[in-house]
């Protein structure tokens, strides 16, 4: 049984993972870290605390991070990466998975491979790129992997529109379609992480794109969810395509099946949103 420490378990992704992993045998023993109000299966711990208060683990999944706000706030991503490294040394973790973002690539003409030039889009992409730079400088026995995550269904800017709590407005580009992005469902994310945390450190690359194989238009997801939207002409600064190539993921985890059709992605998100 692989013991996995989940840092930042109280967020949206952490909630999805807890629900997914509680529904059946996975071969991992997850331990969820909270900064406040930890449930029975969790551990209350704050960055900077003594790592002796944390249980020993084989791997760490660092979900924690800042997704919006000022430049100073976003710079916390790099500090949290260093903290995850300190924790790994303290609890004996052999691998640490840090959540980066497809935003480090910026706009793409074709799905970006891990070797593609990095043209981060906005302050968030820049902060994640800086976090990755920190990872390259970490010392110690643990293997550190930056997961360049695509959009998670129910966890990106479409969330409120998919839930029906806010009207959706999409940029419409000259081809008549909306933004094209690489997506993954919460179910797919949970399955991929189970497989990744069981890999030997020597098999893991320093960076890895994580998404379903086929990019999707945002309007296709809204349509599958039965939601309406309003079009607006895309501004000159609008980005239609920001997608990633997942060939390295497929080679590393043969047989991993990640849904990439809109109907199944929506169904898998709804399954964990109950």
One Martini backbone bead per residue (centre of mass of N, CA, C, O) as a GRO file, in nm:
protein
  274
    1UNK     BB    1   0.094   0.038   0.025
    2UNK     BB    2   0.054   0.371  -0.066
    3UNK     BB    3   0.161   0.656   0.092
    4UNK     BB    4  -0.028   0.974   0.078
    5UNK     BB    5   0.032   1.315   0.081
    6UNK     BB    6  -0.210   1.583   0.102
    7UNK     BB    7  -0.170   1.905   0.003
    8UNK     BB    8  -0.448   2.089   0.020
    9UNK     BB    9  -0.745   1.937   0.082
   10UNK     BB   10  -0.969   2.183   0.097
   11UNK     BB   11  -0.997   2.206  -0.185
   12UNK     BB   12  -1.140   2.124  -0.478
   13UNK     BB   13  -0.947   1.893  -0.553
   14UNK     BB   14  -0.945   1.754  -0.279
   15UNK     BB   15  -1.245   1.686  -0.278
   16UNK     BB   16  -1.248   1.509  -0.526
   17UNK     BB   17  -1.041   1.298  -0.426
   18UNK     BB   18  -1.186   1.200  -0.175
   19UNK     BB   19  -1.437   1.096  -0.323
   20UNK     BB   20  -1.299   0.900  -0.516
   21UNK     BB   21  -1.121   0.730  -0.299
   22UNK     BB   22  -1.388   0.642  -0.121
   23UNK     BB   23  -1.524   0.429  -0.355
   24UNK     BB   24  -1.248   0.253  -0.350
   25UNK     BB   25  -0.999   0.067  -0.435
   26UNK     BB   26  -0.640   0.190  -0.497
   27UNK     BB   27  -0.357   0.130  -0.329
   28UNK     BB   28  -0.394   0.377  -0.138
   29UNK     BB   29  -0.292   0.600   0.146
   30UNK     BB   30  -0.452   0.875   0.232
   31UNK     BB   31  -0.336   1.200   0.352
   32UNK     BB   32  -0.490   1.490   0.487
   33UNK     BB   33  -0.421   1.833   0.467
   34UNK     BB   34  -0.483   2.092   0.712
   35UNK     BB   35  -0.535   2.419   0.858
   36UNK     BB   36  -0.844   2.348   0.919
   37UNK     BB   37  -1.083   2.146   1.008
   38UNK     BB   38  -1.015   1.845   1.046
   39UNK     BB   39  -1.090   1.548   0.971
   40UNK     BB   40  -1.042   1.227   1.068
   41UNK     BB   41  -0.859   1.176   0.791
   42UNK     BB   42  -0.693   1.413   0.897
   43UNK     BB   43  -0.437   1.681   0.920
   44UNK     BB   44  -0.313   1.927   1.129
   45UNK     BB   45  -0.131   2.174   0.930
   46UNK     BB   46   0.136   2.413   0.894
   47UNK     BB   47   0.334   2.605   0.749
   48UNK     BB   48   0.639   2.552   0.945
   49UNK     BB   49   0.600   2.314   1.083
   50UNK     BB   50   0.667   2.028   1.222
   51UNK     BB   51   0.726   1.727   1.054
   52UNK     BB   52   0.675   1.530   1.301
   53UNK     BB   53   0.349   1.575   1.274
   54UNK     BB   54   0.387   1.389   1.038
   55UNK     BB   55   0.350   1.133   0.846
   56UNK     BB   56   0.468   0.891   0.686
   57UNK     BB   57   0.568   0.879   0.328
   58UNK     BB   58   0.605   0.807  -0.016
   59UNK     BB   59   0.416   1.052  -0.108
   60UNK     BB   60   0.345   1.373  -0.270
   61UNK     BB   61   0.057   1.598  -0.304
   62UNK     BB   62   0.065   1.937  -0.421
   63UNK     BB   63  -0.217   2.140  -0.421
   64UNK     BB   64  -0.116   2.380  -0.322
   65UNK     BB   65  -0.209   2.729  -0.385
   66UNK     BB   66  -0.213   3.016  -0.603
   67UNK     BB   67  -0.457   3.151  -0.853
   68UNK     BB   68  -0.488   3.447  -0.729
   69UNK     BB   69  -0.398   3.788  -0.743
   70UNK     BB   70  -0.130   3.909  -0.650
   71UNK     BB   71   0.198   3.886  -0.697
   72UNK     BB   72   0.264   3.819  -0.403
   73UNK     BB   73   0.065   3.586  -0.377
   74UNK     BB   74   0.177   3.410  -0.617
   75UNK     BB   75   0.467   3.371  -0.486
   76UNK     BB   76   0.379   3.134  -0.292
   77UNK     BB   77   0.431   2.893  -0.479
   78UNK     BB   78   0.737   2.877  -0.435
   79UNK     BB   79   0.733   2.843  -0.124
   80UNK     BB   80   0.562   2.578  -0.125
   81UNK     BB   81   0.767   2.408  -0.275
   82UNK     BB   82   0.984   2.423  -0.058
   83UNK     BB   83   0.807   2.301   0.166
   84UNK     BB   84   0.764   2.026   0.032
   85UNK     BB   85   1.063   1.952   0.046
   86UNK     BB   86   1.086   1.956   0.354
   87UNK     BB   87   0.876   1.739   0.406
   88UNK     BB   88   1.006   1.507   0.252
   89UNK     BB   89   1.258   1.493   0.437
   90UNK     BB   90   1.087   1.441   0.708
   91UNK     BB   91   0.898   1.174   0.584
   92UNK     BB   92   1.036   1.005   0.336
   93UNK     BB   93   0.977   1.100   0.058
   94UNK     BB   94   1.036   1.009  -0.285
   95UNK     BB   95   0.785   1.182  -0.396
   96UNK     BB   96   0.688   1.495  -0.572
   97UNK     BB   97   0.381   1.658  -0.659
   98UNK     BB   98   0.347   1.943  -0.857
   99UNK     BB   99   0.125   2.209  -0.938
  100UNK     BB  100   0.100   2.319  -1.232
  101UNK     BB  101   0.063   2.461  -1.574
  102UNK     BB  102  -0.042   2.527  -1.899
  103UNK     BB  103   0.025   2.841  -1.872
  104UNK     BB  104   0.339   2.824  -1.944
  105UNK     BB  105   0.279   2.826  -2.269
  106UNK     BB  106   0.043   2.957  -2.360
  107UNK     BB  107  -0.019   3.002  -2.660
  108UNK     BB  108  -0.127   2.765  -2.922
  109UNK     BB  109  -0.110   2.588  -3.235
  110UNK     BB  110  -0.031   2.331  -3.071
  111UNK     BB  111   0.025   2.087  -2.879
  112UNK     BB  112   0.222   2.095  -2.602
  113UNK     BB  113   0.517   2.002  -2.512
  114UNK     BB  114   0.758   1.979  -2.268
  115UNK     BB  115   0.971   2.123  -2.490
  116UNK     BB  116   0.836   2.374  -2.515
  117UNK     BB  117   0.808   2.686  -2.518
  118UNK     BB  118   0.788   2.939  -2.266
  119UNK     BB  119   0.473   3.148  -2.269
  120UNK     BB  120   0.343   3.286  -2.044
  121UNK     BB  121   0.009   3.367  -1.917
  122UNK     BB  122   0.049   3.580  -1.705
  123UNK     BB  123   0.082   3.574  -1.362
  124UNK     BB  124   0.024   3.274  -1.319
  125UNK     BB  125   0.228   3.154  -1.519
  126UNK     BB  126   0.474   3.291  -1.390
  127UNK     BB  127   0.447   3.158  -1.109
  128UNK     BB  128   0.476   2.864  -1.211
  129UNK     BB  129   0.753   2.899  -1.338
  130UNK     BB  130   0.895   2.975  -1.074
  131UNK     BB  131   0.831   2.713  -0.931
  132UNK     BB  132   0.996   2.535  -1.125
  133UNK     BB  133   1.267   2.664  -1.065
  134UNK     BB  134   1.277   2.574  -0.773
  135UNK     BB  135   1.278   2.268  -0.823
  136UNK     BB  136   1.562   2.257  -0.963
  137UNK     BB  137   1.702   2.350  -0.667
  138UNK     BB  138   1.638   2.109  -0.516
  139UNK     BB  139   1.738   1.921  -0.236
  140UNK     BB  140   1.763   1.571  -0.223
  141UNK     BB  141   1.612   1.249  -0.248
  142UNK     BB  142   1.379   1.359  -0.387
  143UNK     BB  143   1.136   1.352  -0.638
  144UNK     BB  144   1.049   1.614  -0.869
  145UNK     BB  145   0.718   1.699  -1.005
  146UNK     BB  146   0.576   1.877  -1.273
  147UNK     BB  147   0.233   1.936  -1.318
  148UNK     BB  148   0.083   2.018  -1.623
  149UNK     BB  149  -0.223   2.134  -1.594
  150UNK     BB  150  -0.515   2.130  -1.701
  151UNK     BB  151  -0.836   2.157  -1.720
  152UNK     BB  152  -1.083   2.125  -1.473
  153UNK     BB  153  -1.374   2.002  -1.435
  154UNK     BB  154  -1.511   2.231  -1.205
  155UNK     BB  155  -1.211   2.418  -1.180
  156UNK     BB  156  -1.281   2.660  -1.360
  157UNK     BB  157  -1.429   2.928  -1.527
  158UNK     BB  158  -1.695   2.727  -1.579
  159UNK     BB  159  -1.827   2.642  -1.316
  160UNK     BB  160  -2.075   2.830  -1.277
  161UNK     BB  161  -2.206   2.758  -1.548
  162UNK     BB  162  -2.234   2.450  -1.497
  163UNK     BB  163  -2.408   2.500  -1.226
  164UNK     BB  164  -2.606   2.763  -1.284
  165UNK     BB  165  -2.502   3.043  -1.117
  166UNK     BB  166  -2.395   3.160  -1.404
  167UNK     BB  167  -2.361   3.323  -1.670
  168UNK     BB  168  -2.239   3.274  -1.998
  169UNK     BB  169  -1.936   3.400  -2.161
  170UNK     BB  170  -1.803   3.380  -2.494
  171UNK     BB  171  -1.556   3.369  -2.704
  172UNK     BB  172  -1.564   3.448  -3.054
  173UNK     BB  173  -1.427   3.317  -3.328
  174UNK     BB  174  -1.389   3.303  -3.669
  175UNK     BB  175  -1.492   2.983  -3.656
  176UNK     BB  176  -1.736   3.004  -3.421
  177UNK     BB  177  -1.570   2.940  -3.171
  178UNK     BB  178  -1.429   2.874  -2.883
  179UNK     BB  179  -1.231   2.787  -2.658
  180UNK     BB  180  -0.930   2.582  -2.650
  181UNK     BB  181  -0.883   2.297  -2.431
  182UNK     BB  182  -0.733   2.110  -2.184
  183UNK     BB  183  -0.885   1.831  -2.028
  184UNK     BB  184  -1.006   1.707  -1.702
  185UNK     BB  185  -1.137   1.501  -1.487
  186UNK     BB  186  -1.166   1.415  -1.162
  187UNK     BB  187  -1.150   1.113  -1.220
  188UNK     BB  188  -0.898   1.120  -1.398
  189UNK     BB  189  -0.711   1.251  -1.190
  190UNK     BB  190  -0.729   1.029  -0.975
  191UNK     BB  191  -0.618   0.799  -1.153
  192UNK     BB  192  -0.345   0.923  -1.228
  193UNK     BB  193  -0.233   0.960  -0.937
  194UNK     BB  194  -0.227   0.671  -0.856
  195UNK     BB  195  -0.021   0.584  -1.070
  196UNK     BB  196   0.207   0.790  -1.008
  197UNK     BB  197   0.258   0.715  -0.696
  198UNK     BB  198   0.367   0.412  -0.798
  199UNK     BB  199   0.614   0.516  -0.915
  200UNK     BB  200   0.926   0.517  -0.971
  201UNK     BB  201   1.146   0.770  -0.960
  202UNK     BB  202   1.318   0.680  -1.219
  203UNK     BB  203   1.045   0.711  -1.415
  204UNK     BB  204   1.039   1.017  -1.368
  205UNK     BB  205   0.979   1.324  -1.474
  206UNK     BB  206   1.011   1.667  -1.418
  207UNK     BB  207   0.786   1.686  -1.647
  208UNK     BB  208   0.410   1.681  -1.684
  209UNK     BB  209   0.147   1.632  -1.868
  210UNK     BB  210  -0.213   1.684  -1.763
  211UNK     BB  211  -0.453   1.516  -1.962
  212UNK     BB  212  -0.651   1.464  -2.197
  213UNK     BB  213  -0.600   1.393  -2.528
  214UNK     BB  214  -0.854   1.582  -2.610
  215UNK     BB  215  -0.943   1.871  -2.697
  216UNK     BB  216  -1.180   2.138  -2.597
  217UNK     BB  217  -1.456   2.315  -2.622
  218UNK     BB  218  -1.642   2.508  -2.415
  219UNK     BB  219  -1.915   2.484  -2.566
  220UNK     BB  220  -1.932   2.172  -2.548
  221UNK     BB  221  -1.964   2.156  -2.241
  222UNK     BB  222  -2.217   2.329  -2.210
  223UNK     BB  223  -2.394   2.158  -2.390
  224UNK     BB  224  -2.369   1.890  -2.221
  225UNK     BB  225  -2.488   2.049  -1.955
  226UNK     BB  226  -2.734   2.239  -2.053
  227UNK     BB  227  -2.604   2.520  -2.125
  228UNK     BB  228  -2.603   2.850  -2.173
  229UNK     BB  229  -2.486   3.120  -2.395
  230UNK     BB  230  -2.285   3.407  -2.472
  231UNK     BB  231  -2.169   3.587  -2.727
  232UNK     BB  232  -1.843   3.732  -2.807
  233UNK     BB  233  -1.616   3.903  -2.944
  234UNK     BB  234  -1.303   3.850  -2.984
  235UNK     BB  235  -1.033   3.979  -2.889
  236UNK     BB  236  -0.713   4.042  -2.984
  237UNK     BB  237  -0.616   3.898  -2.697
  238UNK     BB  238  -0.735   3.642  -2.757
  239UNK     BB  239  -0.743   3.285  -2.667
  240UNK     BB  240  -0.812   2.994  -2.826
  241UNK     BB  241  -0.532   2.828  -2.795
  242UNK     BB  242  -0.453   2.597  -2.503
  243UNK     BB  243  -0.252   2.319  -2.541
  244UNK     BB  244  -0.168   1.968  -2.472
  245UNK     BB  245   0.057   1.707  -2.472
  246UNK     BB  246   0.016   1.333  -2.377
  247UNK     BB  247   0.241   1.123  -2.460
  248UNK     BB  248   0.410   1.089  -2.201
  249UNK     BB  249   0.182   0.981  -2.026
  250UNK     BB  250   0.114   0.730  -2.202
  251UNK     BB  251   0.398   0.600  -2.170
  252UNK     BB  252   0.408   0.588  -1.855
  253UNK     BB  253   0.072   0.502  -1.860
  254UNK     BB  254  -0.029   0.232  -1.964
  255UNK     BB  255  -0.387   0.214  -1.996
  256UNK     BB  256  -0.475   0.490  -1.948
  257UNK     BB  257  -0.811   0.616  -1.904
  258UNK     BB  258  -0.927   0.922  -2.055
  259UNK     BB  259  -1.168   1.121  -2.085
  260UNK     BB  260  -1.266   1.327  -2.408
  261UNK     BB  261  -1.570   1.366  -2.387
  262UNK     BB  262  -1.811   1.577  -2.293
  263UNK     BB  263  -2.021   1.387  -2.158
  264UNK     BB  264  -1.822   1.234  -1.969
  265UNK     BB  265  -1.696   1.473  -1.826
  266UNK     BB  266  -1.959   1.571  -1.699
  267UNK     BB  267  -2.038   1.309  -1.553
  268UNK     BB  268  -1.778   1.292  -1.374
  269UNK     BB  269  -1.822   1.557  -1.231
  270UNK     BB  270  -2.109   1.497  -1.114
  271UNK     BB  271  -2.025   1.248  -0.946
  272UNK     BB  272  -1.834   1.452  -0.749
  273UNK     BB  273  -2.077   1.682  -0.678
  274UNK     BB  274  -2.275   1.539  -0.458
   0.00000   0.00000   0.00000
